[in-house]
């Protein structure tokens, strides 16, 4: 008889999820590791913590501004989830410093399908 083992996997980008803030290379993104339904929107905030120029460039799914597959994200960080679950879920959201592109931070948005609704009788 074989014994089943359970293993814990620690994902570095989720270590600070309890604080609601993700910090990496002096770029801060909030909220951190959110879960949201398909087709919904969420406002992200991203800023440099060590510079007066806090402007960032937003990417979703590795594409500046996002795509129909991963969802779109505006220059101000307003994310709009896609209408169907992408093959790559969670979706990677990245904020990159405009002043210094070497400074980035990445979090992941977990997309879920809306629960089915009971038919009215």
Buried (B, 14 or more C-beta within 10 A) or exposed (E): EEEEEEEEEEEEBBEBBEEEBBEBBBBBBBBBBBEBEBBEEBEBBBBBEEBEEBBBBBBBBEBEEBBEBBBBBBEEBEBBBBEEBBEEEBBBBBBBBEEBEEBBBBBBBEBEEEEEEEEEE
